[in-house]
Amino acid sequence: MGEDWMESGFSGDVLGPPGSEDGRMPSLGEMGLNHFAPYIMNRVMARWNANLSEELRARDITTAKMRALAVLSVSSSLTINELSVLGVTEQSTMSRTVDSLEEQGLISRTPRADDLRVRDVAITEEGRAVFNEVWPVMYDGLRQMFRDIDEDEYRAFLNTLHKILRNVRKNEL
């Protein structure tokens, strides 16, 4: 990271103001895990995934399958690469997931007219029905996660997450 960590735009007590007296980066111990956002985000998402996986297991659906169906439920069709980015799953895992979903009749793959090497993945009616069974569980989890958080806080949180995503993403999806 070097000295350019101070150019990051952080200011305040937790992350240290740019141009602090000694100009050094704080240690994780000085910050504390509860002030290290990636740690908190991982804890939140690990709990979300664990809670959801219990419900999914009862329906014989993996987290990767749920993510694929969720993304495809709001997209007309995507390539496996696009689906892996939006489904937050490694491409190799998504490829196997798509194979399994196709075997189950939950998605279909069709060659793209302008390039027969590219396959478009789309959700089937059966896949939509399965996702529609899972969606209430996901929505209830969302409501529990944001209990006691008002609409303005939620919007500000989403705005911050979108800024973070723009800072870290490696593609335009």
Rosetta blueprint (number, residue, H / E / L):
1 M L
2 G H
3 E H
4 D H
5 W H
6 M H
7 E H
8 S H
9 G L
10 F L
11 S L
12 G L
13 D L
14 V L
15 L L
16 G L
17 P L
18 P L
19 G L
20 S L
21 E L
22 D L
23 G L
24 R L
25 M L
26 P L
27 S L
28 L H
29 G H
30 E H
31 M H
32 G L
33 L H
34 N H
35 H H
36 F L
37 A H
38 P H
39 Y H
40 I H
41 M H
42 N H
43 R H
44 V H
45 M H
46 A H
47 R H
48 W H
49 N H
50 A H
51 N H
52 L H
53 S H
54 E H
55 E H
56 L H
57 R H
58 A L
59 R L
60 D L
61 I L
62 T L
63 T H
64 A H
65 K H
66 M H
67 R H
68 A H
69 L H
70 A H
71 V H
72 L H
73 S H
74 V L
75 S L
76 S L
77 S L
78 L E
79 T L
80 I H
81 N H
82 E H
83 L H
84 S H
85 V H
86 L H
87 G L
88 V L
89 T L
90 E L
91 Q H
92 S H
93 T H
94 M H
95 S H
96 R H
97 T H
98 V H
99 D H
100 S H
101 L H
102 E H
103 E H
104 Q L
105 G L
106 L L
107 I E
108 S E
109 R E
110 T E
111 P E
112 R E
113 A L
114 D L
115 D E
116 L E
117 R E
118 V E
119 R E
120 D E
121 V E
122 A E
123 I E
124 T L
125 E H
126 E H
127 G H
128 R H
129 A H
130 V H
131 F H
132 N H
133 E H
134 V H
135 W H
136 P H
137 V H
138 M H
139 Y H
140 D H
141 G H
142 L H
143 R H
144 Q H
145 M H
146 F L
147 R L
148 D L
149 I L
150 D L
151 E H
152 D H
153 E H
154 Y H
155 R H
156 A H
157 F H
158 L H
159 N H
160 T H
161 L H
162 H H
163 K H
164 I H
165 L H
166 R H
167 N H
168 V H
169 R L
170 K L
171 N L
172 E L
173 L L
